[in-house]
Amino acid sequence: MSSKPPTNRPLHAGELARLAGVSPDTVRFYERRHLLPAAPRSTSGYRIFPPEALTRVQLIRGALSIGFTVSELAAIFGERDRGGAPCHKVRKLAAEKLAALEAQLRDLRAWRRELRRTLAEWDRLLVKTPHGKQARLLDAFAATHPKNHTRRSALSFLASGSRKQERQT
């Protein structure tokens, strides 16, 4: 079969998934979450998507990759499919994502500075610690940092932001 996307005939869910580079489960999920219009069924029960669904799945994948949530996209596409123009809403959401990303980057830079200072201090402690003895590095860290001061990994920053946005919509 050609890798060129068909533009003039309906697509079964599996073919749409293959052409878009996603799983059939993903296509069904997008349909359930109203990112794709409900697909009519063939006489044998298979979902039949219009050729434009491939472009929509590619659009969904791109939007997800820059931080839009499934819920946000469902609202945007719902408005769009009803003839609305959610452009200002899309722009506002993207600006909010950029602001959140900038804040996360500031936090990560601060965390990097803190870890560099900590490693330098630990190197000084290790030089003074006799071989085979415990330097108690984590104890030294805990003693010099507030107990309520916690850090999350970079991935949890990004994931929690998406979950928070998901709950808000």
DSSP file (Angstrom, degrees, kcal/mol; ACC not computed):
  #  RESIDUE AA STRUCTURE BP1 BP2  ACC     N-H-->O    O-->H-N    N-H-->O    O-->H-N    TCO  KAPPA ALPHA  PHI   PSI    X-CA   Y-CA   Z-CA
    1    1 A M              0   0    0      0, 0.0     2,-0.0     0, 0.0     0, 0.0   0.000 360.0 360.0 360.0 144.2    0.0    0.0    0.0
    2    2 A S        -     0   0    0      1,-0.1     0, 0.0     2,-0.1     0, 0.0  -0.337 360.0-140.9 -69.0 146.2    1.2    3.5   -0.8
    3    3 A S  S    S+     0   0    0      2,-0.1    -1,-0.1    -2,-0.0     0, 0.0   0.581  74.9 106.0 -83.2  -9.1    2.5    5.7    2.0
    4    4 A K  S    S-     0   0    0      1,-0.1    -2,-0.1     3,-0.0     3,-0.0  -0.560  83.7-111.7 -69.7 127.4    0.8    8.7    0.4
    5    5 A P        -     0   0    0      0, 0.0     2,-0.2     0, 0.0    -1,-0.1  -0.366  28.6-118.6 -64.2 133.7   -2.3    9.6    2.4
    6    6 A P        +     0   0    0      0, 0.0    48,-0.1     0, 0.0     5,-0.0  -0.513  32.2 179.2 -69.7 138.6   -5.5    8.8    0.6
    7    7 A T  S    S+     0   0    0     -2,-0.2    45,-0.1    -3,-0.0    -3,-0.0   0.459  70.6  48.7-117.8  -4.8   -7.5   12.0    0.1
    8    8 A N  S    S+     0   0    0     43,-0.1    -1,-0.0     2,-0.1     0, 0.0   0.330 100.5  56.5-124.3   9.0  -10.6   10.8   -1.8
    9    9 A R  S    S-     0   0    0     41,-0.0    -1,-0.0    42,-0.0     0, 0.0  -0.987  82.5 -97.1-141.5 153.4  -11.9    7.8    0.1
   10   10 A P        -     0   0    0      0, 0.0     2,-0.4     0, 0.0    -2,-0.1  -0.211  37.5-138.1 -62.8 157.8  -13.1    6.9    3.6
   11   11 A L  E     -A   49   0A   0     38,-3.2    38,-3.7     4,-0.0     2,-0.1  -0.958   5.7-130.2-123.1 135.5  -10.6    5.2    6.0
   12   12 A H  E  >  -A   48   0A   0     -2,-0.4     4,-2.7    36,-0.2     5,-0.2  -0.470  37.3-106.5 -72.2 157.2  -11.2    2.4    8.4
   13   13 A A  H  > S+     0   0    0     34,-0.9     4,-2.7     1,-0.2     5,-0.2   0.878 119.6  51.3 -55.4 -42.4   -9.9    3.2   11.9
   14   14 A G  H  > S+     0   0    0      2,-0.2     4,-2.4     1,-0.2    -1,-0.2   0.895 111.6  46.3 -64.9 -40.1   -6.9    0.9   11.5
   15   15 A E  H  > S+     0   0    0      2,-0.2     4,-2.7    -3,-0.2     5,-0.2   0.914 112.6  50.4 -68.7 -42.4   -5.8    2.5    8.3
   16   16 A L  H  X S+     0   0    0     -4,-2.7     4,-2.1     1,-0.2    -2,-0.2   0.931 111.7  49.0 -58.1 -45.7   -6.3    6.0    9.7
   17   17 A A  H  X>S+     0   0    0     -4,-2.7     5,-2.4    -5,-0.2     4,-1.2   0.932 111.7  48.2 -60.6 -47.0   -4.2    5.0   12.7
   18   18 A R  H ><5S+     0   0    0     -4,-2.4     3,-0.5     1,-0.2    -2,-0.2   0.929 112.9  47.2 -61.5 -46.5   -1.4    3.5   10.5
   19   19 A L  H 3<5S+     0   0    0     -4,-2.7    -1,-0.2     1,-0.2    -2,-0.2   0.838 115.8  45.6 -65.1 -32.9   -1.3    6.6    8.2
   20   20 A A  H 3<5S-     0   0    0     -4,-2.1    -1,-0.2    -5,-0.2    -2,-0.2   0.592 111.8-118.9 -86.4 -11.8   -1.2    8.9   11.2
   21   21 A G  T <<5S+     0   0    0     -4,-1.2     2,-0.2    -3,-0.5    -3,-0.2   0.810  76.4 109.1  77.8  30.0    1.4    6.9   13.1
   22   22 A V  S   <S-     0   0    0     -5,-2.4    -1,-0.3    -6,-0.2    -2,-0.1  -0.757  72.1 -94.9-126.1 174.7   -0.9    6.2   16.1
   23   23 A S     >  -     0   0    0     -2,-0.2     4,-1.8     1,-0.1     3,-0.4  -0.544  30.8-115.7 -87.4 157.4   -2.6    3.1   17.4
   24   24 A P  H  > S+     0   0    0      0, 0.0     4,-2.4     0, 0.0     5,-0.2   0.855 118.8  59.5 -58.2 -33.2   -6.2    2.2   16.6
   25   25 A D  H  > S+     0   0    0      1,-0.2     4,-2.6     2,-0.2     5,-0.1   0.886 102.4  52.8 -61.4 -37.8   -6.9    2.6   20.3
   26   26 A T  H  > S+     0   0    0     -3,-0.4     4,-2.8     2,-0.2    -1,-0.2   0.918 107.8  50.3 -64.1 -43.3   -5.7    6.2   20.0
   27   27 A V  H  X S+     0   0    0     -4,-1.8     4,-2.0     2,-0.2    -2,-0.2   0.930 112.5  46.9 -60.5 -44.9   -8.1    6.8   17.2
   28   28 A R  H  X S+     0   0    0     -4,-2.4     4,-2.7     2,-0.2    -2,-0.2   0.901 111.4  52.0 -64.0 -40.0  -10.9    5.4   19.2
   29   29 A F  H  X S+     0   0    0     -4,-2.6     4,-2.4     1,-0.2    -2,-0.2   0.933 108.5  50.5 -60.9 -46.4   -9.9    7.5   22.2
   30   30 A Y  H  <>S+     0   0    0     -4,-2.8     5,-2.9     1,-0.2     6,-1.3   0.887 111.4  48.9 -60.2 -38.3   -9.9   10.6   20.1
   31   31 A E  H ><5S+     0   0    0     -4,-2.0     3,-1.3     4,-0.2    -1,-0.2   0.932 111.0  49.1 -67.0 -44.5  -13.4    9.8   18.9
   32   32 A R  H 3<5S+     0   0    0     -4,-2.7    -2,-0.2     1,-0.3    -1,-0.2   0.865 112.0  49.0 -61.8 -36.2  -14.6    9.1   22.4
   33   33 A R  T 3<5S-     0   0    0     -4,-2.4    -1,-0.3    -5,-0.2    -2,-0.2   0.337 117.3-114.5 -87.9   7.4  -13.2   12.4   23.7
   34   34 A H  T < 5S+     0   0    0     -3,-1.3    -3,-0.2     2,-0.2    -2,-0.1   0.746  83.5 121.6  67.1  27.5  -14.8   14.3   20.7
   35   35 A L  S   <S+     0   0    0     -5,-2.9    -4,-0.2    -6,-0.2    -5,-0.1   0.763  80.5  38.3 -82.9 -28.9  -11.5   15.2   19.1
   36   36 A L  S    S-     0   0    0     -6,-1.3    -2,-0.2    -9,-0.1    -1,-0.2  -0.940 101.2-106.1-114.6 141.9  -12.7   13.4   16.0
   37   37 A P        -     0   0    0      0, 0.0    -2,-0.1     0, 0.0    -5,-0.1  -0.334  52.5 -84.1 -61.6 150.3  -16.3   13.5   14.9
   38   38 A A        -     0   0    0      1,-0.1    -6,-0.0    -7,-0.1    -7,-0.0  -0.342  49.8-132.7 -57.0 130.0  -18.2   10.3   15.6
   39   39 A A        -     0   0    0     -3,-0.1    10,-0.2     1,-0.1    -1,-0.1  -0.700  12.9-123.1 -89.9 134.7  -17.5    7.9   12.7
   40   40 A P        -     0   0    0      0, 0.0     8,-2.8     0, 0.0     2,-0.3  -0.311  30.9-118.5 -65.9 161.7  -20.3    6.1   11.0
   41   41 A R  B     -B   47   0B   0      6,-0.2     6,-0.2     1,-0.1     2,-0.1  -0.784  14.7-125.0-105.7 147.5  -20.1    2.3   11.0
   42   42 A S    >   -     0   0    0      4,-2.8     3,-2.1    -2,-0.3    -1,-0.1  -0.282  42.0 -94.3 -74.6 172.7  -19.9    0.0    8.0
   43   43 A T  T 3  S+     0   0    0      1,-0.3    -1,-0.1     2,-0.1    -2,-0.0   0.793 130.5  52.8 -61.4 -26.2  -22.4   -2.8    7.7
   44   44 A S  T 3  S-     0   0    0      2,-0.1    -1,-0.3     1,-0.0    -2,-0.0   0.377 124.9-103.6 -91.8   5.4  -19.8   -5.1    9.4
   45   45 A G  S <  S+     0   0    0     -3,-2.1     2,-0.2     1,-0.3    -2,-0.1   0.467  72.4 140.5  94.2   1.9  -19.4   -2.6   12.3
   46   46 A Y        -     0   0    0      1,-0.1    -4,-2.8    -5,-0.0    -1,-0.3  -0.554  57.5-110.1 -80.3 143.2  -16.1   -1.0   11.4
   47   47 A R  B     -B   41   0B   0     -6,-0.2   -34,-0.9    -2,-0.2     2,-0.5  -0.512  29.4-158.0 -68.7 136.4  -15.6    2.7   12.0
   48   48 A I  E     -A   12   0A   0     -8,-2.8   -36,-0.2    -2,-0.2    -1,-0.0  -0.960   9.1-167.1-120.8 112.6  -15.4    4.6    8.7
   49   49 A F  E     -A   11   0A   0    -38,-3.7   -38,-3.2    -2,-0.5   -10,-0.1  -0.737  24.2-113.0 -99.7 146.0  -13.7    8.0    8.9
   50   50 A P    >   -     0   0    0      0, 0.0     3,-2.2     0, 0.0     4,-0.3  -0.375  35.4-106.4 -69.0 157.3  -13.7   10.7    6.2
   51   51 A P  T >> S+     0   0    0      0, 0.0     3,-1.4     0, 0.0     4,-0.5   0.804 117.8  67.0 -56.1 -29.7  -10.4   11.4    4.5
   52   52 A E  H 3> S+     0   0    0      1,-0.3     4,-1.9     2,-0.2     3,-0.2   0.676  80.7  79.3 -65.8 -16.4  -10.1   14.7    6.4
   53   53 A A  H <> S+     0   0    0     -3,-2.2     4,-2.7     1,-0.2    -1,-0.3   0.825  85.2  60.2 -62.6 -30.1   -9.8   12.7    9.7
   54   54 A L  H <> S+     0   0    0     -3,-1.4     4,-2.2    -4,-0.3    -1,-0.2   0.936 105.4  46.8 -63.1 -45.2   -6.1   12.1    8.9
   55   55 A T  H  X S+     0   0    0     -4,-0.5     4,-2.2    -3,-0.2    -1,-0.2   0.892 111.9  52.0 -62.1 -39.2   -5.4   15.8    8.8
   56   56 A R  H  X S+     0   0    0     -4,-1.9     4,-2.8     2,-0.2    -2,-0.2   0.921 108.7  49.4 -65.0 -44.0   -7.3   16.2   12.1
   57   57 A V  H  X S+     0   0    0     -4,-2.7     4,-2.6     1,-0.2    -1,-0.2   0.912 111.5  49.5 -62.9 -40.8   -5.3   13.4   13.8
   58   58 A Q  H  X S+     0   0    0     -4,-2.2     4,-2.1     2,-0.2    -1,-0.2   0.895 111.4  49.6 -63.7 -39.0   -2.1   15.0   12.6
   59   59 A L  H  X S+     0   0    0     -4,-2.2     4,-2.6     2,-0.2    -2,-0.2   0.912 110.3  50.6 -63.7 -43.8   -3.3   18.4   14.0
   60   60 A I  H  X S+     0   0    0     -4,-2.8     4,-2.8     2,-0.2     5,-0.2   0.936 110.0  49.8 -59.2 -48.0   -4.2   16.7   17.3
   61   61 A R  H  X S+     0   0    0     -4,-2.6     4,-1.9     1,-0.2    -1,-0.2   0.905 112.1  47.9 -60.7 -42.3   -0.8   15.1   17.6
   62   62 A G  H  X S+     0   0    0     -4,-2.1     4,-0.8     2,-0.2    -1,-0.2   0.925 112.6  48.0 -64.2 -44.3    0.9   18.5   16.9
   63   63 A A  H ><>S+     0   0    0     -4,-2.6     5,-2.2     1,-0.2     3,-0.7   0.896 111.4  50.3 -65.4 -40.2   -1.2   20.3   19.4
   64   64 A L  H ><5S+     0   0    0     -4,-2.8     3,-1.6     1,-0.2    -1,-0.2   0.879 104.3  59.9 -63.3 -36.6   -0.6   17.7   22.1
   65   65 A S  H 3<5S+     0   0    0     -4,-1.9    -1,-0.2     1,-0.3    -2,-0.2   0.731 105.4  47.9 -67.6 -20.9    3.1   17.9   21.4
   66   66 A I  T <<5S-     0   0    0     -4,-0.8    -1,-0.3    -3,-0.7    -2,-0.2   0.261 130.5 -88.3-104.6  12.7    3.2   21.6   22.3
   67   67 A G  T < 5S+     0   0    0     -3,-1.6    -3,-0.2     1,-0.3     2,-0.1   0.398  76.0 141.6 107.2  -3.1    1.2   21.2   25.5
   68   68 A F      < -     0   0    0     -5,-2.2    -1,-0.3    -6,-0.1     2,-0.2  -0.480  45.4-131.3 -68.8 144.4   -2.5   21.4   24.7
   69   69 A T     >  -     0   0    0     -2,-0.1     4,-2.6     1,-0.1     5,-0.2  -0.524  17.3-113.0 -92.7 163.6   -4.6   18.9   26.6
   70   70 A V  H  > S+     0   0    0      1,-0.2     4,-2.5     2,-0.2     5,-0.2   0.906 118.9  51.3 -59.8 -42.6   -7.2   16.6   25.3
   71   71 A S  H  > S+     0   0    0      2,-0.2     4,-2.0     1,-0.2    -1,-0.2   0.912 109.7  49.2 -63.3 -42.5   -9.9   18.5   27.1
   72   72 A E  H  > S+     0   0    0      1,-0.2     4,-2.5     2,-0.2    -2,-0.2   0.931 112.4  48.1 -61.7 -44.7   -8.7   21.8   25.6
   73   73 A L  H  X S+     0   0    0     -4,-2.6     4,-3.3     1,-0.2     5,-0.3   0.881 107.7  55.2 -65.1 -37.2   -8.6   20.4   22.2
   74   74 A A  H  X S+     0   0    0     -4,-2.5     4,-2.2     1,-0.2    -1,-0.2   0.920 111.2  44.9 -61.2 -42.5  -12.1   18.9   22.6
   75   75 A A  H  X S+     0   0    0     -4,-2.0     4,-2.3     2,-0.2    -2,-0.2   0.919 115.3  47.6 -66.9 -43.1  -13.5   22.3   23.4
   76   76 A I  H  X S+     0   0    0     -4,-2.5     4,-2.6     2,-0.2    -2,-0.2   0.950 115.9  43.0 -63.2 -50.0  -11.6   24.0   20.6
   77   77 A F  H  X S+     0   0    0     -4,-3.3     4,-3.3     2,-0.2     5,-0.2   0.864 111.2  56.1 -67.2 -34.9  -12.6   21.5   18.0
   78   78 A G  H  X S+     0   0    0     -4,-2.2     4,-1.2    -5,-0.3    -1,-0.2   0.945 111.6  42.6 -60.3 -47.2  -16.2   21.5   19.3
   79   79 A E  H  <>S+     0   0    0     -4,-2.3     5,-2.8     1,-0.2     3,-0.3   0.926 116.4  48.7 -63.5 -44.1  -16.4   25.2   18.8
   80   80 A R  H ><5S+     0   0    0     -4,-2.6     3,-1.8     1,-0.2    -2,-0.2   0.913 109.2  51.5 -62.6 -44.3  -14.7   25.0   15.5
   81   81 A D  H 3<5S+     0   0    0     -4,-3.3    -1,-0.2     1,-0.3    -2,-0.2   0.738 105.4  57.0 -68.2 -22.1  -16.9   22.2   14.2
   82   82 A R  T 3<5S-     0   0    0     -4,-1.2    -1,-0.3    -3,-0.3    -2,-0.2   0.349 129.2 -97.3 -88.3   6.8  -20.0   24.2   15.2
   83   83 A G  T < 5S+     0   0    0     -3,-1.8    -3,-0.2     1,-0.3    -2,-0.1   0.474  81.5 134.7  95.0   2.5  -18.7   27.0   12.9
   84   84 A G      < -     0   0    0     -5,-2.8    -1,-0.3    -6,-0.2     0, 0.0  -0.210  55.4-128.6 -78.9 174.1  -17.1   29.1   15.6
   85   85 A A    >   +     0   0    0      1,-0.1     3,-0.5    -2,-0.0     4,-0.2  -0.805  26.3 174.2-125.1  87.6  -13.7   30.7   15.5
   86   86 A P  T 3>  +     0   0    0      0, 0.0     4,-2.6     0, 0.0     5,-0.2   0.161  41.7 119.4 -81.5  22.6  -11.8   29.7   18.7
   87   87 A C  H 3> S+     0   0    0      1,-0.2     4,-2.5     2,-0.2     5,-0.2   0.882  73.8  47.1 -58.0 -44.4   -8.6   31.4   17.4
   88   88 A H  H <> S+     0   0    0     -3,-0.5     4,-2.4     1,-0.2    -1,-0.2   0.875 112.4  51.2 -67.4 -35.4   -8.3   33.9   20.3
   89   89 A K  H  > S+     0   0    0      2,-0.2     4,-2.6    -4,-0.2    -2,-0.2   0.918 110.3  48.9 -65.1 -43.1   -8.9   31.1   22.8
   90   90 A V  H  X S+     0   0    0     -4,-2.6     4,-2.4     1,-0.2    -2,-0.2   0.923 112.2  48.7 -61.6 -44.7   -6.2   29.0   21.2
   91   91 A R  H  X S+     0   0    0     -4,-2.5     4,-2.2    -5,-0.2    -2,-0.2   0.905 111.6  49.4 -62.1 -43.2   -3.8   32.0   21.3
   92   92 A K  H  X S+     0   0    0     -4,-2.4     4,-2.2     2,-0.2    -2,-0.2   0.916 111.3  48.9 -63.8 -44.3   -4.6   32.6   25.0
   93   93 A L  H  X S+     0   0    0     -4,-2.6     4,-2.2     1,-0.2    -2,-0.2   0.911 111.0  50.0 -62.4 -42.5   -4.1   29.0   25.9
   94   94 A A  H  X S+     0   0    0     -4,-2.4     4,-2.2     1,-0.2    -1,-0.2   0.897 109.7  51.3 -63.9 -39.5   -0.7   28.9   24.1
   95   95 A A  H  X S+     0   0    0     -4,-2.2     4,-2.3     1,-0.2    -1,-0.2   0.894 109.4  50.5 -64.0 -39.5    0.4   32.1   25.9
   96   96 A E  H  X S+     0   0    0     -4,-2.2     4,-2.3     2,-0.2    -2,-0.2   0.889 109.5  51.2 -64.3 -38.9   -0.5   30.5   29.2
   97   97 A K  H  X S+     0   0    0     -4,-2.2     4,-2.5     2,-0.2    -2,-0.2   0.901 109.6  50.0 -65.2 -40.4    1.5   27.4   28.3
   98   98 A L  H  X S+     0   0    0     -4,-2.2     4,-2.7     2,-0.2    -2,-0.2   0.923 110.2  49.8 -63.9 -43.8    4.5   29.6   27.4
   99   99 A A  H  X S+     0   0    0     -4,-2.3     4,-2.1     2,-0.2    -2,-0.2   0.911 112.2  47.9 -61.6 -42.3    4.2   31.5   30.8
  100  100 A A  H  X S+     0   0    0     -4,-2.3     4,-2.3     2,-0.2    -1,-0.2   0.903 111.9  50.0 -64.8 -40.6    4.0   28.2   32.7
  101  101 A L  H  X S+     0   0    0     -4,-2.5     4,-2.6     2,-0.2    -2,-0.2   0.910 108.8  51.8 -64.5 -42.4    7.0   26.8   30.7
  102  102 A E  H  X S+     0   0    0     -4,-2.7     4,-2.2     1,-0.2    -1,-0.2   0.908 110.4  49.1 -60.4 -41.9    9.0   30.0   31.5
  103  103 A A  H  X S+     0   0    0     -4,-2.1     4,-2.4     2,-0.2    -2,-0.2   0.908 110.9  50.0 -63.7 -41.9    8.2   29.6   35.2
  104  104 A Q  H  X S+     0   0    0     -4,-2.3     4,-2.6     1,-0.2    -2,-0.2   0.891 109.1  51.9 -64.1 -39.2    9.3   25.9   35.1
  105  105 A L  H  X S+     0   0    0     -4,-2.6     4,-2.5     2,-0.2    -1,-0.2   0.906 108.7  50.5 -64.4 -40.7   12.5   26.9   33.4
  106  106 A R  H  X S+     0   0    0     -4,-2.2     4,-2.2     2,-0.2    -2,-0.2   0.935 112.1  48.0 -60.3 -45.3   13.3   29.5   36.1
  107  107 A D  H  X S+     0   0    0     -4,-2.4     4,-2.4     1,-0.2    -2,-0.2   0.905 111.5  49.7 -61.4 -42.1   12.6   26.8   38.7
  108  108 A L  H  X S+     0   0    0     -4,-2.6     4,-2.6     2,-0.2    -1,-0.2   0.891 109.3  51.1 -66.4 -39.4   14.8   24.3   36.9
  109  109 A R  H  X S+     0   0    0     -4,-2.5     4,-2.3     2,-0.2    -1,-0.2   0.915 111.6  48.1 -63.4 -41.4   17.7   26.8   36.6
  110  110 A A  H  X S+     0   0    0     -4,-2.2     4,-2.4     2,-0.2    -2,-0.2   0.909 111.6  50.1 -63.9 -41.3   17.4   27.5   40.4
  111  111 A W  H  X S+     0   0    0     -4,-2.4     4,-2.7     2,-0.2    -2,-0.2   0.902 108.7  52.3 -63.8 -41.1   17.4   23.8   41.1
  112  112 A R  H  X S+     0   0    0     -4,-2.6     4,-2.4     2,-0.2    -2,-0.2   0.925 109.9  48.6 -61.4 -45.0   20.5   23.3   38.9
  113  113 A R  H  X S+     0   0    0     -4,-2.3     4,-2.4     1,-0.2    -2,-0.2   0.926 111.9  49.9 -60.0 -43.9   22.3   26.0   40.8
  114  114 A E  H  X S+     0   0    0     -4,-2.4     4,-2.5     1,-0.2    -2,-0.2   0.910 110.9  48.6 -62.3 -42.8   21.3   24.4   44.1
  115  115 A L  H  X S+     0   0    0     -4,-2.7     4,-2.8     2,-0.2    -1,-0.2   0.885 109.7  52.3 -66.8 -37.6   22.5   21.0   43.0
  116  116 A R  H  X S+     0   0    0     -4,-2.4     4,-2.2     2,-0.2    -2,-0.2   0.930 111.7  46.3 -61.9 -44.8   25.8   22.4   41.8
  117  117 A R  H  X S+     0   0    0     -4,-2.4     4,-2.4     2,-0.2    -2,-0.2   0.916 113.1  50.4 -62.8 -42.2   26.3   24.1   45.2
  118  118 A T  H  X S+     0   0    0     -4,-2.5     4,-2.8     1,-0.2    -2,-0.2   0.924 110.1  48.9 -62.7 -44.9   25.3   20.8   46.9
  119  119 A L  H  X S+     0   0    0     -4,-2.8     4,-2.5     2,-0.2    -1,-0.2   0.896 110.5  51.2 -63.3 -39.6   27.7   18.7   44.9
  120  120 A A  H  X S+     0   0    0     -4,-2.2     4,-1.8     2,-0.2    -1,-0.2   0.922 112.0  46.8 -63.2 -42.9   30.6   21.2   45.6
  121  121 A E  H  X S+     0   0    0     -4,-2.4     4,-2.4     1,-0.2    -2,-0.2   0.913 111.7  51.1 -64.2 -42.4   29.8   21.0   49.3
  122  122 A W  H  X S+     0   0    0     -4,-2.8     4,-2.9     1,-0.2    -2,-0.2   0.886 106.4  54.6 -63.5 -37.6   29.6   17.2   49.1
  123  123 A D  H  X S+     0   0    0     -4,-2.5     4,-1.9     2,-0.2    -1,-0.2   0.915 108.7  48.9 -61.1 -41.2   33.0   17.1   47.4
  124  124 A R  H  X S+     0   0    0     -4,-1.8     4,-1.4     1,-0.2    -2,-0.2   0.912 112.8  47.9 -63.8 -41.7   34.5   19.1   50.3
  125  125 A L  H  X S+     0   0    0     -4,-2.4     4,-1.1     1,-0.2    -2,-0.2   0.907 110.1  51.8 -64.9 -41.1   32.9   16.7   52.8
  126  126 A L  H  < S+     0   0    0     -4,-2.9     3,-0.3     1,-0.2    -1,-0.2   0.868 105.3  54.9 -65.7 -35.8   34.1   13.6   50.9
  127  127 A V  H  < S+     0   0    0     -4,-1.9    -1,-0.2     1,-0.2    -2,-0.2   0.880 112.2  44.4 -62.8 -37.4   37.7   15.0   50.9
  128  128 A K  H  < S+     0   0    0     -4,-1.4    -1,-0.2    -5,-0.1    -2,-0.2   0.641  95.8  92.7 -81.1 -15.7   37.6   15.3   54.7
  129  129 A T  S  < S-     0   0    0     -4,-1.1     3,-0.1    -3,-0.3     6,-0.1  -0.681  80.5-121.2 -87.7 125.6   35.9   11.9   55.2
  130  130 A P    >   -     0   0    0      0, 0.0     3,-2.1     0, 0.0    -2,-0.1  -0.288  42.1 -87.2 -61.2 147.6   38.3    9.0   55.9
  131  131 A H  T 3  S+     0   0    0      1,-0.3     3,-0.1     3,-0.0    -5,-0.0  -0.302 115.4  20.0 -57.1 132.5   38.1    6.1   53.4
  132  132 A G  T 3  S+     0   0    0      1,-0.3     2,-0.3    -3,-0.1    -1,-0.3   0.316 101.2 110.6  89.8  -9.0   35.4    3.6   54.4
  133  133 A K  S <  S-     0   0    0     -3,-2.1     2,-0.3     1,-0.0    -1,-0.3  -0.677  75.1-105.3 -97.4 153.8   33.6    6.1   56.7
  134  134 A Q        -     0   0    0     -2,-0.3    -1,-0.0     1,-0.1    -3,-0.0  -0.612  20.2-165.3 -78.3 132.5   30.2    7.5   56.1
  135  135 A A        -     0   0    0     -2,-0.3    -1,-0.1    -6,-0.1     5,-0.1   0.651  26.5-142.0 -87.9 -17.4   30.1   11.1   54.9
  136  136 A R     >  +     0   0    0      3,-0.1     4,-2.2     1,-0.1     5,-0.2   0.941  32.5 171.4  56.0  51.8   26.4   11.4   55.6
  137  137 A L  H  > S+     0   0    0      1,-0.2     4,-2.2     2,-0.2     5,-0.1   0.907  72.6  47.6 -61.7 -45.8   25.8   13.6   52.6
  138  138 A L  H  > S+     0   0    0      1,-0.2     4,-2.8     2,-0.2    -1,-0.2   0.862 110.1  53.7 -66.9 -34.0   22.0   13.5   52.7
  139  139 A D  H  > S+     0   0    0      2,-0.2     4,-2.0     1,-0.2    -1,-0.2   0.920 108.9  49.0 -63.7 -42.4   22.1   14.3   56.4
  140  140 A A  H  X S+     0   0    0     -4,-2.2     4,-1.0     2,-0.2    -2,-0.2   0.896 112.2  49.0 -63.7 -39.6   24.3   17.3   55.7
  141  141 A F  H >X S+     0   0    0     -4,-2.2     3,-0.8     1,-0.2     4,-0.7   0.945 110.6  49.2 -63.9 -48.3   21.9   18.4   53.0
  142  142 A A  H >< S+     0   0    0     -4,-2.8     3,-0.6     1,-0.3    -1,-0.2   0.850 107.7  55.9 -61.8 -34.4   18.8   18.0   55.2
  143  143 A A  H 3< S+     0   0    0     -4,-2.0    -1,-0.3     1,-0.2    -2,-0.2   0.780 112.5  41.2 -69.6 -26.1   20.5   20.0   57.9
  144  144 A T  H << S+     0   0    0     -4,-1.0    -1,-0.2    -3,-0.8    -2,-0.2   0.406 109.8  63.7-104.2   2.4   21.1   23.0   55.6
  145  145 A H  S << S-     0   0    0     -4,-0.7    -1,-0.0    -3,-0.6     0, 0.0  -0.970  91.2 -99.2-128.2 142.8   17.8   23.0   53.8
  146  146 A P    >   -     0   0    0      0, 0.0     3,-1.3     0, 0.0    -2,-0.1  -0.239  28.1-128.6 -58.0 144.6   14.3   23.6   55.1
  147  147 A K  T 3  S+     0   0    0      1,-0.3    -4,-0.0    -4,-0.1    -5,-0.0   0.798 108.1  52.4 -67.1 -27.9   12.3   20.5   55.7
  148  148 A N  T 3  S+     0   0    0      2,-0.0     2,-0.9     1,-0.0    -1,-0.3   0.474  82.6 106.5 -87.7   0.3    9.4   21.7   53.7
  149  149 A H    <   +     0   0    0     -3,-1.3     2,-0.3     2,-0.0    -4,-0.0  -0.693  48.8 167.7 -82.4 107.2   11.6   22.5   50.7
  150  150 A T        -     0   0    0     -2,-0.9     2,-0.4     2,-0.0    -2,-0.0  -0.887  21.1-155.8-122.1 153.8   10.8   19.8   48.1
  151  151 A R        -     0   0    0     -2,-0.3     2,-0.3   -40,-0.0    -2,-0.0  -0.933   4.8-150.6-124.0 149.1   11.7   19.5   44.5
  152  152 A R        -     0   0    0     -2,-0.4     5,-0.0     1,-0.1    -2,-0.0  -0.822  31.9 -97.6-111.7 158.5   10.0   17.5   41.7
  153  153 A S     >  -     0   0    0     -2,-0.3     4,-1.8     1,-0.1     5,-0.1  -0.283  35.7-108.0 -68.9 162.4   11.7   16.1   38.7
  154  154 A A  H  > S+     0   0    0      1,-0.2     4,-1.7     2,-0.2     5,-0.1   0.878 120.9  53.0 -58.7 -38.7   11.6   18.0   35.4
  155  155 A L  H  > S+     0   0    0      1,-0.2     4,-2.6     2,-0.2    -1,-0.2   0.876 105.7  52.2 -67.5 -36.2    9.2   15.4   34.1
  156  156 A S  H  > S+     0   0    0      2,-0.2     4,-2.7     1,-0.2     5,-0.3   0.846 104.5  57.9 -70.5 -30.1    6.8   15.8   37.0
  157  157 A F  H  X S+     0   0    0     -4,-1.8     4,-1.7     2,-0.2    -1,-0.2   0.960 112.1  40.7 -56.8 -50.5    6.7   19.6   36.4
  158  158 A L  H  X S+     0   0    0     -4,-1.7     4,-1.6     1,-0.2    -2,-0.2   0.904 117.0  47.7 -68.0 -42.5    5.5   19.0   32.9
  159  159 A A  H  X S+     0   0    0     -4,-2.6     4,-2.4     1,-0.2    -1,-0.2   0.908 110.7  50.5 -67.7 -41.9    3.1   16.2   33.8
  160  160 A S  H  X S+     0   0    0     -4,-2.7     4,-2.8     1,-0.2    -1,-0.2   0.872 107.1  55.2 -67.3 -34.0    1.5   18.0   36.7
  161  161 A G  H  X S+     0   0    0     -4,-1.7     4,-2.2    -5,-0.3    -1,-0.2   0.910 110.1  45.9 -62.0 -41.7    1.0   21.1   34.6
  162  162 A S  H  X S+     0   0    0     -4,-1.6     4,-2.3     2,-0.2    -2,-0.2   0.903 113.5  48.6 -67.7 -41.1   -1.0   19.1   32.1
  163  163 A R  H  X S+     0   0    0     -4,-2.4     4,-2.2     2,-0.2    -2,-0.2   0.906 111.2  50.9 -65.9 -39.6   -3.0   17.3   34.8
  164  164 A K  H  X S+     0   0    0     -4,-2.8     4,-1.5     1,-0.2    -2,-0.2   0.931 112.5  45.6 -62.4 -45.3   -3.8   20.6   36.4
  165  165 A Q  H  X S+     0   0    0     -4,-2.2     4,-0.9     1,-0.2    -1,-0.2   0.874 109.9  55.7 -64.7 -37.1   -5.0   22.1   33.1
  166  166 A E  H >< S+     0   0    0     -4,-2.3     3,-0.5     1,-0.2    -1,-0.2   0.896 108.3  48.0 -61.8 -41.3   -7.0   18.9   32.4
  167  167 A R  H 3< S+     0   0    0     -4,-2.2    -1,-0.2     1,-0.2    -2,-0.2   0.810 106.4  58.3 -70.5 -29.0   -8.8   19.3   35.7
  168  168 A Q  H 3<        0   0    0     -4,-1.5    -1,-0.2     1,-0.2    -2,-0.2   0.708 360.0 360.0 -75.7 -19.7   -9.6   22.9   35.1
  169  169 A T    <<        0   0    0     -4,-0.9    -1,-0.2    -3,-0.5    -2,-0.2   0.454 360.0 360.0 -99.3 360.0  -11.4   22.3   31.8
